[in-house]
């Protein structure tokens, strides 16, 4: 039996027109914000173009705040800006709550522009299943120029040192964290052109009766006594990651 596509299908020769069999590539060409890493099935995206913010917000310190920002953006006309007060441990965080989906490998991606070199910038991916809470995280220390991952005991372990951050306006870094919540393992972490295989590292697991849901959390906190800022854009939440 012959298999394939008809002679007028995507694999047929064309003149002056290039056919496309990669739907992810087609989506990006049409303006999708899922342009950094296209693995996994997209469950939810936010380009922060709406006047209504879809993330829950929390701040520590009177001068800390979270605002929609029109000064810079990776995509569209605005992004979200997290700002802390000029006091050590002042913080601003935003959390997306999503109801539970079948357990597997989940990814969260965000593009960020760093506005200062005196902060902690942290990504958390957390899953509640009704009996346990499972969490992994990456912390970028802009002061010591070191990246850490959250180990199974809740401690921050360094895995990359002396990295370089670009603080130029309109320059957004890409970061994506993938966790296997079924086997309680990290999968990988990506930052710009770099990718780390974390599949041998366990995530943190504890008891919790919280009803099943998932949280993607982004936190900026002042490591030094100075105002810190972080601009975030193009959030992507994926499931069924390889």
C-alpha positions as CSV (number, residue, x, y, z in Angstrom):
1,X,0.0,0.0,0.0
2,X,1.3,3.4,-0.9
3,X,1.8,5.9,1.9
4,X,2.4,9.6,1.8
5,X,0.6,12.6,0.5
6,X,-1.1,13.4,-2.8
7,X,0.9,15.1,-5.5
8,X,-0.7,18.5,-4.5
9,X,0.3,18.0,-0.8
10,X,2.9,19.7,1.3
11,X,5.8,17.6,-0.1
12,X,5.0,18.3,-3.7
13,X,7.3,20.6,-5.7
14,X,6.1,24.2,-6.0
15,X,7.2,27.3,-7.9
16,X,8.1,30.5,-6.1
17,X,6.2,29.3,-2.9
18,X,7.7,27.3,-0.1
19,X,5.2,24.8,1.5
20,X,5.2,24.3,5.2
21,X,4.7,21.1,7.2
22,X,5.9,22.5,10.5
23,X,2.9,24.0,12.1
24,X,4.9,25.5,15.0
25,X,7.1,27.3,12.5
26,X,4.0,28.6,10.7
27,X,2.6,29.8,14.0
28,X,5.8,31.8,14.8
29,X,5.8,33.3,11.3
30,X,2.2,34.5,12.0
31,X,3.4,36.2,15.3
32,X,3.1,33.6,18.0
33,X,5.0,34.3,21.2
34,X,6.0,30.6,21.4
35,X,9.2,31.3,19.6
36,X,12.0,30.3,22.0
37,X,11.6,26.5,22.5
38,X,8.8,24.8,20.7
39,X,8.8,21.5,22.4
40,X,5.7,20.4,24.5
41,X,2.0,21.2,23.9
42,X,1.1,24.7,24.7
43,X,-1.6,25.0,27.4
44,X,-1.6,28.6,28.2
45,X,0.2,31.8,27.1
46,X,0.2,35.5,28.2
47,X,1.7,38.3,26.3
48,X,0.6,40.9,28.9
49,X,-1.2,43.0,26.3
50,X,-4.5,42.9,28.2
51,X,-5.4,45.7,30.5
52,X,-6.2,43.0,33.1
53,X,-3.3,41.1,34.7
54,X,-3.9,37.4,35.0
55,X,-1.3,36.6,37.6
56,X,-1.9,37.0,41.4
57,X,0.4,39.6,42.9
58,X,2.2,39.9,46.2
59,X,4.8,42.4,47.5
60,X,7.1,42.9,50.5
61,X,8.0,46.4,51.4
62,X,6.0,49.6,51.0
63,X,7.8,50.7,47.8
64,X,7.5,47.3,46.0
65,X,4.9,47.1,43.2
66,X,3.9,45.3,40.0
67,X,2.7,47.3,37.0
68,X,2.0,47.0,33.3
69,X,4.9,48.8,31.5
70,X,4.8,50.5,28.2
71,X,8.5,51.6,28.1
72,X,9.8,48.3,26.8
73,X,8.5,44.9,25.7
74,X,9.6,41.8,23.9
75,X,6.4,41.4,22.1
76,X,3.5,43.8,21.5
77,X,3.3,47.1,23.2
78,X,3.8,46.3,26.9
79,X,5.2,43.9,29.5
80,X,4.9,43.6,33.3
81,X,7.4,45.2,35.6
82,X,8.2,44.0,39.1
83,X,9.9,46.5,41.3
84,X,11.2,46.2,44.9
85,X,11.9,48.8,47.5
86,X,15.5,49.8,48.4
87,X,15.6,47.5,51.5
88,X,17.2,44.1,51.6
89,X,14.6,41.3,51.2
90,X,12.0,43.6,49.7
91,X,10.3,41.6,47.0
92,X,7.6,41.5,44.3
93,X,6.2,38.3,42.9
94,X,3.5,37.2,40.5
95,X,1.9,33.8,40.5
96,X,-0.3,32.1,37.8
97,X,-2.7,29.5,39.2
98,X,-3.9,26.7,36.8
99,X,-6.2,23.8,37.6
100,X,-4.7,20.3,37.6
101,X,-3.9,18.4,34.4
102,X,-2.7,14.9,33.9
103,X,0.7,14.5,35.6
104,X,3.7,14.5,33.4
105,X,6.5,16.8,32.2
106,X,5.5,20.5,32.4
107,X,7.3,23.5,31.2
108,X,7.2,27.2,32.1
109,X,8.9,29.8,30.0
110,X,9.3,33.6,30.4
111,X,11.3,36.3,28.8
112,X,12.9,38.8,31.2
113,X,14.8,42.0,31.0
114,X,17.0,42.6,34.1
115,X,16.8,46.2,35.3
116,X,19.5,45.9,38.0
117,X,22.5,43.9,39.2
118,X,21.6,43.7,42.9
119,X,18.8,41.1,43.0
120,X,17.7,37.5,43.2
121,X,15.4,36.5,40.3
122,X,13.6,33.3,40.9
123,X,11.3,30.9,38.9
124,X,9.2,28.3,40.8
125,X,7.1,25.6,39.3
126,X,4.8,23.9,41.9
127,X,2.3,21.1,41.7
128,X,-0.4,20.1,44.3
129,X,-2.1,16.8,43.9
130,X,-4.3,16.8,47.1
131,X,-1.8,14.8,49.2
132,X,1.6,16.2,48.2
133,X,3.2,19.5,47.1
134,X,6.0,19.1,44.5
135,X,8.3,22.0,43.7
136,X,11.3,22.9,41.6
137,X,13.0,26.2,41.1
138,X,15.8,28.2,39.6
139,X,17.4,31.3,41.2
140,X,19.5,33.7,39.3
141,X,21.8,35.7,41.6
142,X,22.7,38.9,39.8
143,X,25.1,40.0,42.5
144,X,27.3,36.8,42.6
145,X,26.6,36.0,38.9
146,X,25.5,32.5,39.9
147,X,22.6,30.3,39.0
148,X,21.1,27.8,41.6
149,X,18.5,25.1,41.5
150,X,16.2,24.1,44.4
151,X,17.2,20.7,45.7
152,X,15.0,18.0,47.3
153,X,15.8,19.4,50.8
154,X,14.8,22.9,49.9
155,X,18.4,24.2,49.6
156,X,19.8,26.3,46.7
157,X,22.6,24.5,44.9
158,X,24.9,26.3,42.4
159,X,25.2,24.9,38.9
160,X,26.5,27.8,36.8
161,X,28.9,30.6,37.9
162,X,30.3,33.7,36.4
163,X,27.6,34.1,33.8
164,X,27.1,37.4,32.0
165,X,23.8,39.2,32.0
166,X,22.9,41.9,29.5
167,X,21.3,44.9,31.1
168,X,20.7,46.9,27.9
169,X,17.2,48.2,27.5
170,X,14.9,46.2,25.3
171,X,17.2,43.1,25.6
172,X,15.1,40.2,26.9
173,X,16.7,37.0,28.1
174,X,14.8,33.7,27.6
175,X,14.4,31.1,30.4
176,X,12.5,27.8,30.4
177,X,12.2,25.2,33.2
178,X,10.8,21.7,32.6
179,X,9.9,19.4,35.5
180,X,8.7,15.8,35.5
181,X,6.1,15.9,38.3
182,X,5.2,12.2,37.8
183,X,8.7,11.0,38.7
184,X,9.6,14.0,40.9
185,X,12.6,14.9,38.8
186,X,13.9,18.0,37.0
187,X,14.1,17.6,33.3
188,X,16.1,20.6,32.0
189,X,16.6,24.3,32.3
190,X,17.3,26.6,29.4
191,X,18.7,30.1,29.5
192,X,19.2,31.9,26.2
193,X,21.6,29.6,24.1
194,X,22.4,27.3,27.1
195,X,20.7,24.1,28.2
196,X,21.3,21.9,31.2
197,X,20.2,18.3,31.6
198,X,18.8,18.1,35.2
199,X,17.2,14.7,34.9
200,X,19.4,13.2,37.7
201,X,18.2,15.9,40.2
202,X,15.1,15.4,42.5
203,X,12.6,18.1,43.1
204,X,11.3,19.0,46.6
205,X,8.3,16.9,47.8
206,X,6.3,17.4,50.9
207,X,2.9,16.7,52.4
208,X,0.0,19.0,51.6
209,X,-3.8,18.6,51.5
210,X,-4.2,21.6,49.2
211,X,-6.6,20.8,46.3
212,X,-4.9,19.8,43.0
213,X,-3.6,22.7,40.9
214,X,-0.4,24.1,39.5
215,X,1.5,27.4,40.2
216,X,4.0,29.2,38.1
217,X,5.7,31.9,40.2
218,X,8.2,34.6,39.4
219,X,9.9,36.5,42.2
220,X,12.4,39.4,42.3
221,X,13.9,40.3,45.7
222,X,16.5,42.8,46.7
223,X,19.8,41.1,47.8
224,X,21.4,44.6,48.4
225,X,19.8,47.7,49.8
226,X,18.8,49.1,46.4
227,X,15.7,49.3,44.2
228,X,15.5,46.2,41.9
229,X,13.4,45.8,38.8
230,X,12.6,42.9,36.5
231,X,10.6,43.2,33.2
232,X,8.7,40.1,32.2
233,X,7.0,39.2,28.9
234,X,5.8,36.2,26.8
235,X,4.8,33.6,29.4
236,X,4.3,30.1,28.0
237,X,3.0,27.1,30.0
238,X,3.4,23.7,28.3
239,X,2.5,20.1,29.1
240,X,3.6,16.8,27.5
241,X,7.2,18.0,27.3
242,X,9.7,15.4,25.9
